[in-house]
């Protein structure tokens, strides 16, 4: 059986449409995970120099699009502008992400301007601080000692 006319055109066109749709569809698993990013950064402690600026963007992405992150030997730091300008809401969201992604972390400071967590015993501790940085910025800093 030979395809003619419209059927032939449709048969040729459909695979192209499905190919385009398959390559352009957004999938839920395409979004970087704040948990994966937090775990990767904490796992690098106490020396963060193996990380790049891109490693921390996923932590900020749910709350702001302009994250700038930098890794050094002693810490990992990101700053960003929260969506809609509400630093307090974004700060609470980041703290909730830290608490849910790192259940072994102790949350020892909870204030409107600063959230602090730590993992490990004194002397071998990873510190995680999320705080307001000025009137419309947030800062996440992770440091470690061993």
PyMOL commands that set and color helices and strands:
alter all, ss='L'
color gray80, all
select helices_A, chain A and resi 5-24+28-30+34-44+53-61+83-85+87-101
alter helices_A, ss='H'
color red, helices_A
select strands_A, chain A and resi 68-71+75-80+106-110+114-119+126-132+138-144
alter strands_A, ss='S'
color yellow, strands_A
deselect
rebuild
show_as cartoon
